[in-house]
Amino acid sequence: MAANKTRELVLILDFGSQYGQLIARRVRELNVFCQVVRHDLSAARIKELNPKGLILSGGPASVYEPTAPRCDPGILDLGIPVLGICYGMQLTSQILGAQVKQASAREFGRAVCQVNDASGLFAGVPNEITVWMSHGDQVQAGTGDFIPLASTHSCPMAAVKHKTKPVYGLQFHPEVSHTPQGTSILRNFLLSVCGCQGLWEIGSFLEETVQGLRQQIGSNRVICGLSGGVDSSVAAALLLRAVGKQVACIFVDNGLLRQGEADMVRKTFRDNFHADLHFVDAADRFLTALAGVTDPQEKRKIIGHVFIDVFKDESRHIADAKFLAQGTLYPDVIESGGSPDGPAVTIKTHHNVGGLPAELGFQLVEPLKELFKDEVRRLGAELGLPENTIWRHPFPGPGLAVRCLGEITRPRLEVLRKADMILLEELKKNGWYKKTSQAFAVLLPVQSVGVMGDGRTYENVAAIRAVQTDDFMTADWSRLPYELLATISTRIINEVKGVNRVVYDISSKPPATIEWE
């Protein structure tokens, strides 16, 4: 991550909080650009990056444990405003001389907080607010040079400010929706304390990125892999805006797509954007390789290998291509350890086309790697993508292969597509599509007895899944109205030959995952 002289920057030091990315999204929503970085980033490096402010996240550790993660104490001497949240507050307080001990009463969930100082961090905030607590330790009152700004029944130091340094702390989480005044508190920190002007806007990002892509790509050709999803579609539209006819889009129909997906991609990019679209019908190739395979990991491996072979074959028809573009997003970069200043722990890898860039001699272009999903949707609107593309729910790389449990055959895929289409139609018709983050049907490798007319049936079971989430790391099942569920079930059973039972998945993540395989 290089310093950008024309952009306000706030750094979020990550101590392992489940809400780390949510903090970043809240800051971005206040039009301030931010990056999530390692908790132990040196004071020298932070000074070089020249941020307007620092936010230290929460985390699962206790600051008095020998192995607890620490920041460079020197960051508190840089004169840069600091906001510690939960663990971040406890750590900065401890470094600056306060004591942190196990609380006599833990606080988890909502709490009533009394604001003692209605200025600075709490300017314009009511004297009594509801906050979301999640802590078993707390800063001890009367220790260190800290002034209490707010308190709860069992936590006298629910918010603090250092007497001489621009260091603030919140024992509660302002980034979660359960703290209704959290956005106001973060706004006060960013604008009043840090002096940010709120210059981060998608429109300015678009202009800046288009110029950067033109410089990076020059007169060379660039290949963009299109999946039909939001990320790859926005990446393609952005590249087309930047370098036009130099872009070649490759779309591989693997036979595992949703209903009408291939036609939608053709219409959007060939008809509307007049892109050089290379459409590859490889359904037979994929389905032949998957014949008889039921293990989900084996499915993924086969699909990945076949995709690479198909993509390589098609890319050889595009002369003078030097770059390969991917729709990598900022959460992908964070989780894969893809940034030199970012969190060091690799949770998962994100390379949409495996080792293709190096294998084929391409240079990688990732124009969306600084953006969150909601920002990508706004960018798509700026670029003129149709709404049904921008608001598409996420779709797994292996496609319907991981929603068609058990053996994959053309007839089973057709049953799944029809059930999935009915689910999405009803969600859109009843205003629930945008209220859910992801919704889909799953065809189970289970048959059940039923009765249709006067006859006995023994047919497939379809499950439907709908979840709501901010970050896709955790998710809760959507409370769809019973009447809507009844309509969806009736339509699927009546209209999809081969299904006689529909079930609704009411599992949250964790412990379940969003996808079934």
N, C-alpha and C positions, 0 to 999 in steps of 0.2 A: 504494500500500500504506500503510494507516494503522496507527499504533501501536495495539496492543491492550493495555490496562492489566491485563487479567485473564489474559493468555496469555504464557507464557515464549516467548521468541523468540531464535533463532540465525540469523544472516545468513550466506549463502554467497556470497562475491564470486567471480564467474565470469570467469576469464581465458581462456576458450575451450576448456576441458577437455571431452573426449568423455565424461568421467565426472561432469560437474557435477550432472546430475539424479540420478545414482546416489548421490552424496554426500548429497543432500537426502533421498532415500528411506531411506538407512541411518539418518540422524538421526531421521526420523519414526518408523522402526521401533523406535527407543529411546524413543519417547513424548515427544519434544521437537519442538515446532513450529519450522519453519524456512522461509525464503524464499530463493530465488536472486535476487541483485541484481547490478547493474552493478559491474564491477571498480573503476570510478573514482568510486563514490558518495562524496560528501564526508563528512569527519569530522563536520561540523555535522549533516548529515542522519542519519548513523548514531547520533549522540548523541541526536537527537530520537526515533529509533525505539527507543532504549533496549534493545538486545539483551543477552542474557546472555553471548553469545560470538560470535566471528567465525571463519569458516573460509575460507581463501583457497585456491581450487582450483588444480589443475595447468593446464598450457597448452602450446601447441606452440612458443612463442617462447623465446629466450634472453635473460636479464635484461640482458646487456651490449650488446644490439643497440639502436641509436638509436630504433627504432620499437617497441620492446617495450612492452606494456601496463603501466601503473603504477597503483598505488593512491595514495590521498591519504596521505602519510606521517603526517599527524596522527592517523590511526586507531590508531597504535601508542602514542600518548600519552594515550589515553582511559581507560586502566586496565581495558579490557575484554579478557578472555582471547582470545588469537588462536592458531589452529592453521593453519600453512601446510603445504600438501600439494604436494610436487614443486616446480613453478614457484612456488607460493605460499610455500614454505619459502625458496627461493632469493631471492625478492624481498624478503621481510621481513628476511632475514639481510643482504642487501646494503644495505638502507636503514639498518640498525642497525650498519653498519661492517664487516661481514664481506666477504671476497672470494669471488666466484663465477667459476669458470673452467671451460673445457672439460675433462672428465675424461680421464685417461690411458687409461681403459678404460670404454667405455659399458656400461650395465647395462639389458638389456631381458629381461623374463620373470622367472621365479622366482629368488630368491636366499636364501641362509641369512644370517640377521641375528642378531648377538650383542647381547643387552641388557646394558648396563653399569649401569643404575640401575633396579632393580626397584621403584620407588615412583612416585607421581604418575601420569604418563601410562601407565606400564608396570606398575602395581600388579596383581598376580595373573597376570601374563603370564610364560610360561616364559623361561628365560635364553637359549634358542635358538629362534628362530621362522623360519618361511618367509614371505617377503614378495614382493610383486609390484613389480618395478622397471620404470621406463620413462623413462630420462634419459641425456643425453649430457653434461650439466653437473653440477657439484657444488660445495657450499660448501667452501671451503678450511679445513682444520684449523688452529687457532692464530690465526685472524683474527676480530676482533670479540669481543664479550662473550658467547660462546655456550659452553655446557657440552655435550659429546657424551653422548647417552643410549644410543645404539646404533650399531653399525657392521656393515659387511659386508666381505668380503675386499678389495674395491676401493673402498669408500666409507667412510672413517673417520667421517664425519658423517652417518650414515643417519637419525639422529633427534637433535634438539637442544632445549635450553631456554636462554633468555636469563638472564643472571645476576641481573638486577634487575627485569625486566618480565615480565608473564605471557604471554610469547610463546614458542610451541613450533613445532617444524618436523619434518615427516616427509618424507624423500626418497622413500619408497615410498608405495604407494596402499592405505590401510586400507579403502577403500570397496568394493574388488573381492573376489569370492569366493576369488581366488587368494591372498589374505592371510588365512589362517584365524583369526588373532587380531585381525583388523582391527576387528571389532565391539567386542571388549573394550577396545581402545585408544580408540575413539571414545566408548564409554561412560565411560571414565575421564576423558576431556576434558570431556564434557558434564556429568556428575554431580559429579565430584570437583573439577575445575579451575574450571568455570563455575558450579557450584552449582545446576544445574538439578534439579528434582524429578521430571521425567518426567510432566507433567500432561496431555500431549496424548493424547486418546483419542477414538475415533469416537463413543462415546456422548455425550460432552460436546459434540463438534462438532455432533451431531444436535440436541441441545437448543438450543444457541446459534443454529444456522442456522434452525431452525423459528421461533424468536422474531424473528430478523432478517427473515425472509420475511413474517411477519405484519405487522410494522411497515412494511415496504417496500410491500407489495401493498394493505394496508388492506382495503376492501370491494370492490375492483375485481376484474374477471375477468382470468385469465391463460391464455394459450394455450401449450401445450407440444407441440412437434413430436416425435412418437414414431417411431423407426425400427425398434424391436425389439431394438436392441443394448443393451449393458450401460449405457452412459452415459445415454442418453435415458430408459431405463426407470427407473434410479435417480433421475434428476432428476424424473421424473413422480411417482414414489412419494413423494419428499421433499415436493414441492409439495402432493400430496394430503394428506399428514400435516399440513402447515402450514395450508392454507386450504380443503381439502376440495372442496365443490361449486363453488367459484369457479374451479376448474381445468377447462379444456376441452382434451382431448388430440386431436390430429389425426394420424391414421396414413394415409399414402399408399401404397397397393399399386401399385407402378410396374411390376409384371410381371417384376421382376428380382430377386425375393426367393428365399431358400433354401426348401427343401421344408418345408411346415408352418409357416412363419414368421408368416403372417397369422393363422392360427388360434391360435397361441400368444399373440400380442398380445391378441387378442379375449378369450381365456380369462383371461389374467392381469389385464387392466385393467378389462374390462367385468364379468366374472363374479366375480373375487376382490376387486378394489378398488372395484367399483361406480362407476367413473369415467364422466364424460361423454365417451364416446369417439366421435369423428367418423371413421368408416371410409370412405375414399375409394378406390373401385376405378377406377384410372386406367391400367390396363395397356394398353388399346387406344391411349390417347393417347400413351404413351411409345413403344410398339413401332412405331406408325405413324411417329412422328418419327425413329426410329432405323433405319428400313428402308433397306437398302443401304449404311449407313455402316460403314466398317471402321477408320477412323483412331481410335485410343484417345482422343486429346485432343478430337476432334470429338464423340465419344460423350459425354465428360464435359460439354462445353459444352451439348449438346442436353439431356441429363438435368437439368442445373442450371436451364436456362431453363424447361423444362416443369414441373419441380418447383415453381419459384417461381410460375408461373401457376396451377397446381393449388392450391397452398397459399393463395394470395391469394383464389382463388374460394371456398374453403371457409371461410377465416377471416372472410369478410364475413357468414357466417351466424351468427357468434357475437357477440351484442350486448354492448356495453359492455366489450369487451376492451381493456385498457390496456397489458398486459405480454405479452411474448413470451419464453418460457424456452428455453434451450439447454443441452445437456449438455457444455459446454466444460470441459475438465480443465486442471490446472495446467501440464502440459507444453505444451498448446496456447497458454496465456498466455505462457509463457516464449519459445516459438519464434516467436510472432507479434508479439513486442514489445508485448504488451497491458498490461504493468504499467509505471507511470511510473518505478519504481525498478529495474525488471528490465533484463536485458541488452538493449542497444540494437539489435543486428543482427536484422533480421527474416528468419527462415529461410523461413517460409511463413505464409499467412493461414489463419485458422480462423473462418469464419462459416458455420454449418451451413445457414442460409437466406439467404445472400447479403446484399443490402441491404434485406431485408424490414422489419427493425425501424424504420428511418428512413422508408422508403417508405410504410409503412402507419401511421406515427405511434405505433408501439409503443415502450415502454421495455424495454430488454433485462434479463432476469434470468438469471444464471449461478450457480446455487447450488453447483456442484461445482468452481468455478474455483480453489479452493485445494487440491484433492485429486489424488493420483496414482491410477492405475488400481487398484492393490491396495487402496487405502483406499476407493475407490468400491465395490469388491466387498464389503468389510466393512460399509460403510454400507448396501448393498442387503440384506445379511443382517439387520441391525438393523431394517430397514423391513419385513421379512417377504416379500421377493421370493423366488420359487421358485429353487432351486439351478440349474436348467437355464437360467434367465435370467442369474443372477449370474455364472456361469462360461462364458457364451457367448464364443467366440472373436471377435475383432474382425472386422467386416464392412465393406467399403469403401462409401462413400457412393453411388457409381454401381452398387453391387450386382453382379450376375452379368454386367453388361455388360463389365466389365474382366477377367472370367474366361472369357468366351465370346469367344475371339479370332477376329477376322474378323467376318463378317456375323452380326447377331443376328436369329434367327427363333424362333418358338415351338417348333418341333421341336428345334432345337439347344439351346435353354434347357432343355427337358424332359430331354434326354440328360444335360446337365450337372448338373441337379438330382439325378437318380437316382444318378449317379456320386458326387457330393458327399455324398449321404445315406449311401451305403454306406461311404465312407471314415470319416465321423464315427461311424457305428454301430459299426464295428469298433474304432476308437480307444477309444470309451467301454467297449465290452464287454471289452477287453483291458487296461483301466487306463492307457491312454496319453493320453486326452484332456486331463487336467489336467497331464500332464507336458509337453505341447506348448503353446506360446503361441498359435499360429495354424496351422490346417490346413484345406486346401480342395482341391477338384479344379479343373482347368482344361481346357477343351475347345479343342484346337488346330485351326487351320485347315489341317490336314494329314490326308491319308488314306494308309493303308498296306495292303499286301497281307497276307492271312492265309488260314488254312485252318480251316474248321469242318465237321466231318463229312468228307465226301468232296468238298466244294465249296470253291472259291476265293472269298474275300471281299475287298472293297476298301472299308474303313470307317474311322471316325474314330480318332484317337489322343487318349487322355485322359492328362493329367499330374496327378500328385498332389504336393502341397507340404505339408511340415510343418516348422515352425521353432521354435527355443527362443530366448528373448531376455528381458532384464530391462527394456529401455527402448524397444524397437522401432526404435532408431536404428541399432543393429547387431544381427545375428541369425545364428545358425548353424543348419544343417539338422539335423533330429532324426534320431538314429540308431535308427530303428525296427527291430525284429527282422526278420530275413529271413522268418521264418515268417508274421509279421503282414502284411508286404508281399505275400507270395505269396497269402494269403487275400484281401486287398483286391483284388489284380489279378484273381484268378480270379472273384470275385463280380461285379466290374464287367463283365468280358468276358461272363460267362454271363447276367447279369441285365439289362444295359443294352443294348438292341437298338441297333446302330449303332456300337458300340465293339469293336474287335478287337485293340487294343494299349494297354497302360498303361505309362507311364514315371514314374520318381521323380526329382524335382528335388533335386539335391545341391549347389546353389549357396548360398553364404553372402552376407550383406549386410554391408558391400560385398564384392564389386563389384556383385552383383545386387541388386535390390530384393525385398521380400517378395512383393508382387503382381507379376503378369506384365505388366500394362499400367498 
